[in-house]
Amino acid sequence: MAWLRKALPRRSVRASAQSAVSMSNSMPGCNVASAQASIAACAAVADLTAGLDFVFDRLGDEGEPGDELQYHLDQLCQQADQYTECSLQQIVGEKWSCSPGTGELIRAACQCAVMVYDQTQPIGVKGFDIEPVLHRSPSSMGTVKACSMWKIPFTPIPGWSGKTLVVSIRGTATMMDHMVNMNGKPKDASTIFQIQSKGELVNVQSHAGFLGCAQEMIPIITTDIREQLLADEKIRNVVFTGHSAGGAVASLVFLHFLFQQSPNPWMTNCKLSLISFGSPPVTSTGLTDICKGRSNVGVLLSMVNEYDMVSRADGPYLQSLVDLYRSRIGLPLLFSSSAATADGDSKAWPLPLPTFQLLGDIVVLKLRFVDPPSVLGDDALSQASTLVMPTLNAITVTPQEFAKLLFCDIATHRRKAYIERVEMLTAQIWDSSEPSNASLGELMAVLES
């Protein structure tokens, strides 16, 4: 968001965005993906900033506006707190659990989703020996994202065999990445995958910016996966992953390989999986159940930190947040037909129907702080009356339940936040597993025998 922080407070930039929208009407023949992304981003920025002049006018031209914008984000969260949908209520969703092996695979995927940003960064204990095999740099125009491949020697999930290749796509890191993200108009996705249901083609549209990235990257990723599978015949599983926009592009690449009209012969024996972290919604139609019906699908998960705004961020949702903030100071709404009230027993902000859906079973990671159990004779604990302990609940929610959530936070979207919660999730899975003192090596030995 840094480029927005510097650009949006200036009326000249906002006027340029409006001008770019007008100019786009005279460029109907423009088919260059990067140009289309830039024009669409300008249109989206102009649309959103039209309702936020009262915010940007307070930001001066001198100094960094980051603190001021953080203030407004905090104000937005406070306004959302008036509504019950601002968090995951206990009555929503069901407790989600998985095997220790699946937990370790999620952790490995999260590690890879983070390491694609920086190959050298230390990110904590790894459940597996993750071997880097390939890294490709992004294009200067943002239409090809950075991509890395990693190899895991073994995956202790019942029914799985052989090694696992993890394909990780990087999320937002440059200004051009932001342009791609803002290009959110629905676009026909049949250019990269086609799904048949009951003999008819399913009409699926996708976020245009992410679709353009996937389309550019598929030939490159196809060549790279082929080389890895031919070089190591023990690879039997391919996991696509990514954080944020990387997860959205990874979702579309996964769909391409899953629904190929003429499957690649070197990939016919592979199990395909998708594990995204903080991905924005990406397809107009919910495809999770259709994908899970395929025999070669392994794990299909969309991991979301509670309050993460990006996981809900399509065009109508962002417009609704603009109105939510305007309602805080009594300004008329621009995009919503009516305002909700936070009075009485019924508290509901009128969220619009989502344009796009997440791909995968949605698992919300809900962090809570609880009082620790008292320990007899432990003076340190008995004296620390304010001491609290973090605990993590993993809750699976339906797409319909998820569409009603009013998430407004940015901090929970950070890669560090996902790494920390996934580490907690994995530790809790092992603590609750039987036998309680089993090690990962012991489990691998049992499954291999």
N, C-alpha and C positions, 0 to 999 in steps of 0.2 A: 504493500500500500504506500510505500515511500514516494513513488512518483506522483500518486494522487495528492499526497499531503503537500507537495511542493507546487503542483500545477493548479489544483482546483481553487485555491483561495484567490486567484487572480482573475478578475473579470475578463481580461484580454484572452486568457486561455479558454474560458468558458464560451466567450464569443466566437473563438476560433472553432470550437467544437460544433457550435450551431452552424457556422459557415460551412464546415466540412460536410455536415448533413445535407445542406442545400446543394453543394457541389456534387454530392454522390448521385443526385437525381439526373445529372447530365452525363453520367458515366455508366450507362446500362450495359455496356459491353465489357466491363472490367472483370476479368476472370482470374486475376492474380490473387492467390490465397492471402498473401501478406497485405495487399492493398485492401481487399475486402475486410480483413480483420481490423485494419486501422479505421476504415470508414464506419464499420459497425460499432467499434469501441467509442468513437466520437459521438455517434448517435446515442449510445447508452449513457455516456457521461452527461451529454446535454439534457437528456430526459430526466435523469436523477437530480442533477444540480438545479434544475428549474424549480424544484420544491425545497431547496436547501439554501436559498440566498440569505436567509436570516442567520444561518450558521457561518457561511463563508465571508459575509460582510464584516464579521467580527475579527477575522484573521488578518493581521497586518501584513505588509509586504516585507517587513524587516524581521529577521530572526527565523527560527524554525517553528512551524505551526504544529509540530507533533504533539506537544503537550496540550494545546488547545483542542485539537481533534480528539485526543484521548479523553479529554473532559466531556466532549459531546458523546463519545461512545459510551462512557460511564453513565451519562444522563439517559441515553437510549436504553441501557440495561435496567436502570432504575424504573423507567416507564414500563418496560416489559414485565418487571417484577410485580406489577399490579394485577397481572393476569395469570390464571392458574396454568396456562399452557407454556409458561416461561421455563418450566423444568419438567422432568419426567416424574409424574406422580406415581405413588405406590400402586394405584389401581390400574395403571397403564402398563401393558406388556407382560411378559413372563420371564422368570429367571432363566438365564441361558448358561448352559454348562457344556463342557467338551472334555475329551480325553487329554491326558498329559501330552500325548504325541501331537494332537492338533494344536494344543497351546504352544508347544515348542515351534511348530511350523508357523503359527501366527507371529511369534516373536522373531523368528528368522526373517520372515517377510517384512516385518516392520524395520528390522535392522537394515535390510537391503533397500527399503524405501527411503531411508535416511542417508545411507552411505552413497547413494547415487548423486547427492548434492556435493559431497566431499569425500573422496576415496580414503583420505588419511585420518578423518576425525575419529577420536575414541568415543564409543557409544555404549560402553558397558559390557557386561558378560554376555557371551553368545551361547545359546544352547547347543549349537552345532559348530563344527569346523566349516565356516563359510569361505569357500575358495573363489576369489575373483577371477573371472575368465575373459571379460571383455568390457570395455567402456567406450562409448561414442559421445563426442561433443555435440552440443546443439547447433542449429543453424543460426546465423546472425539475425534472421527475420522472424524467428520464433515458431516457425511452422514445423520444425523438427526439434523435438526436445532431447535433452541428454538422456542416454539410456545405458544401463549397465546390466551385465549378466553375471550370476553367481551360481556356484555349484555346491550342493549339499550332498555329502556321501551317503546319507541314509535318512529316511523319514519314518519314524515309528508310528505309523497309522495303520490299523488293521485293514488288510486288503490292498495295501500299497506295497510295491516292491521296487527295487532299483534306486538309482540316484534321482535327485531333484534339481532341475534347472530353474532358477528364479530370474525372471525378466522384470527389471525395475525401471520405471519411467519417471524422470524428474518432474516435479511440479513447478510452481512459479518462482523465477529467480531474476528475471530481467523485465525491462519496460515492455518489450515485445511480447513476452509471456502474458503480461497484463492485458495487452491489446487482444490477444487470442481469447483470453478469459471473458472479456467483455463482448465478444462476438457471439451472443447467445440466442440468435434467432433460430427457430427450428428449421432443419434441413433434412431432406430425404437421405436416409442412411443406407439405402440399397446399393450404394456405390461400393460399400465395403463388406456388407453381409446381407443375406436374404433368408428370411425365416418362413417356412411353410407350415400352415396349420389347417388341418382338414382339407388339404388339397389347394388351399388358397394362400397367396402371399400376404403376410402380415405387414401392414403399413406402419413402419417405424421411422420416426424423425428423431434427429439428435441435435444437440448443441453444435452450431455450425463451426465454432472455433475449435472445439475438441475433435470434431469429425474431420476437419481439415488436417489437423496434426496427425491423427491416426492414419488417414489416407496417405500422407507423405511418408510416414514411418513404417508402414506395413511391409513394403518391399525390402527395406533394410533389415527389419527384425526377422523376416522370413529367411533371408540369406544367412543371418547370424545363427538362428536356431538350427537351421539345417546343418551348418558346419559343426555345431556343438554335438548334435545327435549322431552325426556320422563319425565324429572323432571319438565319441564315447558311447558305445552301444548299451551301456548299463543305465543310461538316463531313461527313465520311464515316466517321469512326472514333470510337467512344465507349469510353474506358478507365475502368473502375471500380478504385479503389484505396483503401488505408487501412492504417494501422499498428495492430497489436495488435487490440483489439476492433473498431476501425474496419474492419480488413481482413476480419474475420468477417462483419460486417453487409454490407460491400460484396460479399462472396461470395454472400450470399443475394439481394441486390438484382440482381446479375448473373444469377443463375439465374432470377429472375422474368422479366427481359427476354428471356432466351434461350429460355425455354420457355413463352412466352405462348400461350394457346389461340387468341386472335385478335390477332395482332401489330399494333402501331400502324402505320398506313400511312406515317407520316412517318419511320419508323425502318427500313423494309424494306431500304433501300440501305446501311445502316450495318453496319460490322464491329464486333463487340463483343469486348472484352478485359477480363481481370482480372489485376492484379498486386498481390499483398498482401505486407506486410512484417511478420514476426513475428506473424502471425495465429494465434489459437488454433484448434484443430479445431472444425468446425461442423456437419457432416452425418454421419448414421449410416452412410451408404453412400458408397463412393468413386464420385464422379461425373465425375472428370476425363476419362476415356476417352470417356464418352458425350458430354460437352460438346465435346471435340475433334473428334468426328465430325460436328458441325454445320458447314455451309458458311460461315456468317457469323461464325465464331469466329476471332479473330486470335491474340493472345498470351494464354496461360493459365499463370501462374506464381505459386507460393508461395515467396517468398524468406525464408530462415530463417538467422539467425546461429547458428553452432555454439554449443552450450551453452544456448541460449535456452529457459528453462523454459516460458514461456508457449506456445510452439509445440506443446508436448506436453500442455498442461494441460486435461484433462477430469477428471471426478470420480474414477474409479478410479486414474488416474495420481497425483493429489494424495494420495489415501489411501495409495498405495504409498510415496510420499515420507515420509509420517508414519511408516510402519513402518521405512523405511530409516533414519531418524534414531533411532528407538527402538532399533534393532538396534545402534547405535553404542555405547550404554551398557548393553546387555544386557537391555533391557526386553522383555517378551513382545509379539509382534506382534498387532495388532488387526484388520487387514484382510486380511493375506496368510495363506495356509494353511501356508506353510513359509518358512524363511529360507534365503537363499543363503549360501554360504561363499566367502570370497575366497582360499581356499587351493588350491594345485595349479594345473594348467594351465587348468582350466575355471573361469572367473569370470563368473557371471551372476546378476544380481538378478532375482527372479521377477516381472517386470512383467506386469500384467493386460492382457487384450485391450482396445484402445481403444474407447470408446463412440462417439467421433466421428472424422471424417477431415478432413484439409485438402483444399481445392479448388485444383487446379492442379498442374502438374509441380513437385515439391519440389526446390528448389535450395538446398543448404546452403553458406553462405559461411564458409570455414574460414581463419582468420587464423593465419599462422605467422611466426616471426622466424628469419631465417637469417643466417649470416655473409656479409658482402659479399665479392665477388671482390677479390683483392688487385690493387693498381694499382702497377705498377713506377714507382718514383721519387716516389710520393705519400707523403711522410713522415707526413702527418696520418693517413692510413689505416693505414700500417704500424705506427704507434705506438698506434692505438686497437684493442687486441687484443680489447676487450669489445664493440666496435661491432656492432650487428645491424641488419638491414633487414627491414621488414615485407613479407610477400608474401601474396597472397590466392589461394586455390584455390576454384573454384566446382564443387561436386560435386552431381550429380543422384542422388537415391536413390528407391527404390520405396517405396510406403506400408508394405509389409511390413518393409523394412529400417528405415524411420523409426520404426515402432512399437516397435522393440527398443532405441532410444537412451534413455539415462538422462541427460537434460539437467536441470540443477538451478540454473543461474545466472540472476540478474536483471539484472546490469549489461549483459550483451550484448543485452538486450531494449530498451534505451533508444533513443529516436529518433536521438540523436547517433551511436550505434554503427552503426545501419543506414545513415545518411547517409555516414559515413566509409567503410564497406565498399563501398557501391555506387559511391562516387567512385573508390575503388581499382580496383574491377572494370571500370568504364568506361575508366579510364586504361590498364589492362593490355590491354583489348580493342583499343584504338586502337594501342598500341605493337606488338601482334602482327599487326595488319592490314596488307594490301598494297594500294597502296604505303605504306610506313611513314610517309611525310611527308604523306599526304593529309589535308586538313582536312575538317571537317564540311561547310563551304560547298561545297567541290569535289565531295563525294559527292552533295550535294543537287542540284547543277547537272547531274551525270551522270544521276541518276535522273529529273530533270524533262525532260531532253532527249529 
